[in-house]
Structure formats: structure tokens, C-alpha cells
Amino acid sequence: MVLDEHKEFRPGDTVRLLRGSPAHLMTVRAASATTVLCASVGPDGRTQNEPYPPEDLELVAREGR
């Protein structure tokens, strides 16, 4: 499967869920063609890691930009 440029997530990228709050930003920790592991800060202040399918995510900023 070939992903378009916006779906080729890389560690360090900032993303958000397409159907979620635009204010809830997450950092990509690891990515493959089928799963993107994202980290965000939970309501208790701890880092939470959750896997998402790439088609559910929107790129906000590339790592380093």
C-alpha cells in the first residue's frame, strides 16, 4: 500500500484525530503503513500512548518545523 505524503507520518510529527477536538494534539512516536503510535498528555498529566490507523489522523506539523 502506498500512502500519500500526508499519511506518511514520521516520529516527532504533530497530529490530531480527524474526528476529534482540533485542540487535542499528539506526537507521533512510531509509524507504519497500518498503525501510528501517538503520545499525548492525559487528564491526569501523564503521557498516554495510543495506536491509531493513519487514515484517522491529520498532520498538523512535520517534526523539526
DSSP file (Angstrom, degrees, kcal/mol; ACC not computed):
  #  RESIDUE AA STRUCTURE BP1 BP2  ACC     N-H-->O    O-->H-N    N-H-->O    O-->H-N    TCO  KAPPA ALPHA  PHI   PSI    X-CA   Y-CA   Z-CA
    1    1 A M              0   0    0      0, 0.0     2,-0.5     0, 0.0    32,-0.0   0.000 360.0 360.0 360.0 128.5    0.0    0.0    0.0
    2    2 A V        -     0   0    0     31,-0.0     2,-0.3     0, 0.0     0, 0.0  -0.875 360.0-150.3-100.7 125.5    1.4    3.4   -1.0
    3    3 A L        -     0   0    0     -2,-0.5     5,-0.1     1,-0.1     2,-0.0  -0.676  17.2-116.3 -93.2 147.3    0.5    6.3    1.3
    4    4 A D    >>  -     0   0    0     -2,-0.3     3,-1.8     1,-0.1     4,-0.6  -0.326  40.4 -94.0 -73.7 168.7    0.1    9.8    0.1
    5    5 A E  G >4 S+     0   0    0      1,-0.3     3,-0.9     2,-0.2    -1,-0.1   0.825 124.7  54.1 -53.9 -37.7    2.5   12.4    1.5
    6    6 A H  G 34 S+     0   0    0      1,-0.2    -1,-0.3     3,-0.0    53,-0.2   0.666 108.0  50.0 -75.5 -15.2    0.1   13.5    4.2
    7    7 A K  G <4 S+     0   0    0     -3,-1.8     2,-1.6     1,-0.1    -1,-0.2   0.435  82.7  95.1-102.1  -0.5   -0.3    9.9    5.5
    8    8 A E    <<  -     0   0    0     -3,-0.9    -1,-0.1    -4,-0.6     2,-0.1  -0.622  64.5-171.7 -88.7  79.1    3.4    9.2    5.7
    9    9 A F        -     0   0    0     -2,-1.6    22,-0.1    23,-0.2    -2,-0.1  -0.426   5.2-163.6 -75.9 147.6    3.8   10.0    9.4
   10   10 A R    >   -     0   0    0     -2,-0.1     3,-2.4    20,-0.1    18,-0.3  -0.937  34.2 -83.6-129.1 151.1    7.2   10.2   11.0
   11   11 A P  T 3  S+     0   0    0      0, 0.0    18,-0.2     0, 0.0    52,-0.1  -0.277 117.1  28.9 -53.3 135.5    8.3   10.2   14.6
   12   12 A G  T 3  S+     0   0    0     16,-3.0    52,-0.2     1,-0.4    17,-0.1   0.148  87.8 131.4  97.0 -18.0    8.2   13.7   16.0
   13   13 A D    <   -     0   0    0     -3,-2.4    15,-2.8    50,-0.1     2,-0.5  -0.325  56.2-128.5 -64.2 149.7    5.3   14.8   13.8
   14   14 A T  E     +AB  27  61A   0     47,-2.9    46,-3.1    13,-0.2    47,-1.7  -0.897  38.1 167.1-100.4 129.4    2.4   16.6   15.4
   15   15 A V  E     -AB  26  59A   0     11,-2.7    11,-2.8    -2,-0.5     2,-0.3  -0.838  20.6-160.0-134.5 169.3   -1.0   15.1   14.5
   16   16 A R  E     - B   0  58A   0     42,-1.7    42,-2.8    -2,-0.3     2,-0.2  -0.975  34.9 -93.4-146.4 159.2   -4.7   15.2   15.6
   17   17 A L  E >   - B   0  57A   0      7,-0.5     3,-1.2    -2,-0.3    40,-0.2  -0.509  26.7-136.4 -71.7 139.0   -7.7   13.0   15.1
   18   18 A L  T 3  S+     0   0    0     38,-2.6    -1,-0.1     1,-0.3    39,-0.1   0.840 106.6  36.3 -63.4 -33.1   -9.8   13.9   12.1
   19   19 A R  T 3  S+     0   0    0     37,-0.4    -1,-0.3     2,-0.1     2,-0.2   0.077 109.6  80.3-108.8  23.0  -13.0   13.4   14.1
   20   20 A G  S <  S-     0   0    0     -3,-1.2    -4,-0.0     1,-0.1     0, 0.0  -0.451  94.9 -57.3-115.4-171.0  -11.7   14.7   17.4
   21   21 A S    >   -     0   0    0     -2,-0.2     3,-1.5     1,-0.1    -4,-0.3  -0.529  40.2-139.1 -69.0 130.7  -11.1   18.0   19.1
   22   22 A P  T 3  S+     0   0    0      0, 0.0    -1,-0.1     0, 0.0    -3,-0.0   0.722 103.2  60.1 -63.9 -18.3   -8.8   20.2   17.0
   23   23 A A  T 3  S+     0   0    0      1,-0.1     2,-1.3     2,-0.0    -2,-0.0   0.640  81.7  91.0 -83.2 -14.4   -7.1   21.3   20.2
   24   24 A H    <   -     0   0    0     -3,-1.5    -7,-0.5    -7,-0.1     2,-0.3  -0.673  61.2-179.6 -87.4  94.7   -6.1   17.7   21.1
   25   25 A L        -     0   0    0     -2,-1.3     2,-0.3    -9,-0.1    -9,-0.2  -0.690   6.6-169.2 -97.0 148.1   -2.6   17.4   19.6
   26   26 A M  E     -A   15   0A   0    -11,-2.8   -11,-2.7    -2,-0.3     2,-0.5  -0.923  17.9-128.8-132.9 157.0   -0.5   14.3   19.7
   27   27 A T  E     -AC  14  39A   0     12,-2.7    12,-2.8    -2,-0.3     2,-0.4  -0.918  25.4-122.9-108.2 131.5    3.1   13.5   18.9
   28   28 A V  E     + C   0  38A   0    -15,-2.8   -16,-3.0    -2,-0.5    10,-0.2  -0.584  29.4 175.8 -73.0 127.9    4.0   10.5   16.7
   29   29 A R  E     -     0   0A   0      8,-3.4     2,-0.3     1,-0.4     9,-0.2   0.759  69.9  -6.6 -98.9 -36.6    6.3    8.1   18.4
   30   30 A A  E     - C   0  37A   0      7,-1.3     7,-2.6   -20,-0.1    -1,-0.4  -0.978  65.9-165.1-157.0 153.3    6.4    5.4   15.7
   31   31 A A  E     + C   0  36A   0     -2,-0.3     2,-0.2     5,-0.2     5,-0.2  -1.000  11.8 167.8-149.0 143.9    4.6    4.8   12.4
   32   32 A S        -     0   0    0      3,-2.4   -23,-0.2    -2,-0.3    -2,-0.0  -0.772  55.7 -88.0-135.1-176.1    4.0    2.1    9.9
   33   33 A A  S    S+     0   0    0     -2,-0.2     3,-0.1     1,-0.2   -31,-0.0   0.707 126.6  29.9 -69.3 -18.6    1.6    1.8    6.9
   34   34 A T  S    S+     0   0    0      1,-0.3     2,-0.4    19,-0.1    -1,-0.2   0.628 122.2  34.5-116.0 -18.3   -1.1    0.4    9.2
   35   35 A T        -     0   0    0     18,-0.2    -3,-2.4    19,-0.1     2,-0.5  -0.999  51.0-164.4-145.1 139.1   -0.6    1.9   12.7
   36   36 A V  E     -CD  31  52A   0     16,-2.9    16,-2.1    -2,-0.4     2,-0.6  -0.986  16.4-147.5-122.3 120.3    0.7    5.2   14.1
   37   37 A L  E     -CD  30  51A   0     -7,-2.6    -8,-3.4    -2,-0.5    -7,-1.3  -0.783  23.6-171.4 -88.5 120.6    1.7    5.2   17.8
   38   38 A C  E     -CD  28  50A   0     12,-3.0    12,-2.7    -2,-0.6     2,-0.4  -0.876  13.4-152.7-117.9 145.6    0.8    8.6   19.3
   39   39 A A  E     +CD  27  49A   0    -12,-2.8   -12,-2.7    -2,-0.4     2,-0.3  -0.931  22.5 158.8-115.5 139.6    1.7   10.2   22.6
   40   40 A S  E     - D   0  48A   0      8,-2.2     8,-3.6    -2,-0.4     2,-0.6  -0.950  44.2 -97.5-148.6 167.7   -0.4   12.9   24.4
   41   41 A V  E     - D   0  47A   0     -2,-0.3     6,-0.2     6,-0.2     5,-0.0  -0.808  40.5-145.5 -92.8 124.2   -0.8   14.2   27.9
   42   42 A G    >   -     0   0    0      4,-3.2     3,-2.1    -2,-0.6    -1,-0.0  -0.203  32.5 -91.9 -81.4 175.7   -3.9   12.7   29.6
   43   43 A P  T 3  S+     0   0    0      0, 0.0    -1,-0.1     0, 0.0    -2,-0.0   0.724 126.4  56.8 -62.0 -22.2   -6.2   14.4   32.1
   44   44 A D  T 3  S-     0   0    0      2,-0.2     3,-0.1     1,-0.0    -3,-0.0   0.406 119.5-108.9 -89.9   3.2   -4.0   13.2   35.0
   45   45 A G  S <  S+     0   0    0     -3,-2.1     2,-0.2     1,-0.3    -4,-0.0   0.440  80.0 124.1  86.3  -0.2   -0.9   14.9   33.5
   46   46 A R        -     0   0    0      1,-0.1    -4,-3.2    -5,-0.0     2,-0.3  -0.625  69.2-103.5 -92.5 152.7    0.7   11.6   32.5
   47   47 A T  E     -D   41   0A   0     -2,-0.2     2,-0.4    -6,-0.2    -6,-0.2  -0.590  36.0-161.1 -74.5 131.8    1.8   10.7   29.0
   48   48 A Q  E     -D   40   0A   0     -8,-3.6    -8,-2.2    -2,-0.3     2,-0.5  -0.946   4.2-155.8-115.3 136.1   -0.5    8.3   27.2
   49   49 A N  E     +D   39   0A   0     -2,-0.4   -10,-0.2   -10,-0.2   -12,-0.1  -0.955  19.2 170.7-112.8 127.1    0.5    6.2   24.2
   50   50 A E  E     -D   38   0A   0    -12,-2.7   -12,-3.0    -2,-0.5     2,-0.3  -0.997  27.4-130.9-137.0 139.2   -2.3    5.1   21.8
   51   51 A P  E     +D   37   0A   0      0, 0.0   -14,-0.2     0, 0.0   -16,-0.0  -0.702  28.1 178.5 -88.2 142.8   -2.2    3.4   18.4
   52   52 A Y  E     -D   36   0A   0    -16,-2.1   -16,-2.9    -2,-0.3     5,-0.0  -0.979  34.4-107.5-137.5 150.3   -4.3    4.8   15.6
   53   53 A P    >   -     0   0    0      0, 0.0     3,-2.1     0, 0.0     4,-0.2  -0.592  34.4-122.0 -71.9 142.1   -4.8    3.9   11.9
   54   54 A P  G >  S+     0   0    0      0, 0.0     3,-1.7     0, 0.0   -20,-0.1   0.814 109.0  64.5 -57.1 -31.6   -3.2    6.5    9.7
   55   55 A E  G 3  S+     0   0    0      1,-0.3   -21,-0.0   -21,-0.1   -37,-0.0   0.637  96.8  58.0 -69.9 -11.0   -6.4    7.3    7.9
   56   56 A D  G <  S+     0   0    0     -3,-2.1   -38,-2.6   -38,-0.1   -37,-0.4   0.456  98.2  79.1 -91.9  -2.0   -7.9    8.6   11.2
   57   57 A L  E <   -B   17   0A   0     -3,-1.7     2,-0.4    -4,-0.2   -40,-0.2  -0.787  59.8-155.2-115.2 151.6   -5.1   11.2   11.6
   58   58 A E  E     -B   16   0A   0    -42,-2.8   -42,-1.7    -2,-0.3     2,-0.4  -0.982  25.2-122.0-120.9 133.3   -4.4   14.6   10.2
   59   59 A L  E     +B   15   0A   0     -2,-0.4   -44,-0.2   -53,-0.2     3,-0.1  -0.603  31.2 172.4 -74.0 128.3   -0.8   16.0   10.0
   60   60 A V  E     -     0   0A   0    -46,-3.1     2,-0.3     1,-0.4   -45,-0.2   0.796  67.5  -6.9-100.8 -46.0   -0.5   19.4   11.9
   61   61 A A  E     -B   14   0A   0    -47,-1.7   -47,-2.9     0, 0.0    -1,-0.4  -0.985  66.6-120.0-153.9 141.8    3.3   19.9   11.7
   62   62 A R    >   -     0   0    0     -2,-0.3     3,-2.0   -49,-0.2   -49,-0.1  -0.528  48.4 -88.8 -77.3 148.3    6.3   18.0   10.5
   63   63 A E  T 3  S+     0   0    0      1,-0.3   -50,-0.1    -2,-0.2    -1,-0.1  -0.320 114.8  21.1 -55.5 134.4    9.0   17.2   13.0
   64   64 A G  T 3         0   0    0    -52,-0.2    -1,-0.3    -3,-0.1   -51,-0.1   0.481 360.0 360.0  85.1   2.3   11.5   20.0   13.1
   65   65 A R    <         0   0    0     -3,-2.0    -2,-0.2     0, 0.0    -3,-0.1   0.388 360.0 360.0-119.1 360.0    9.2   22.6   11.6
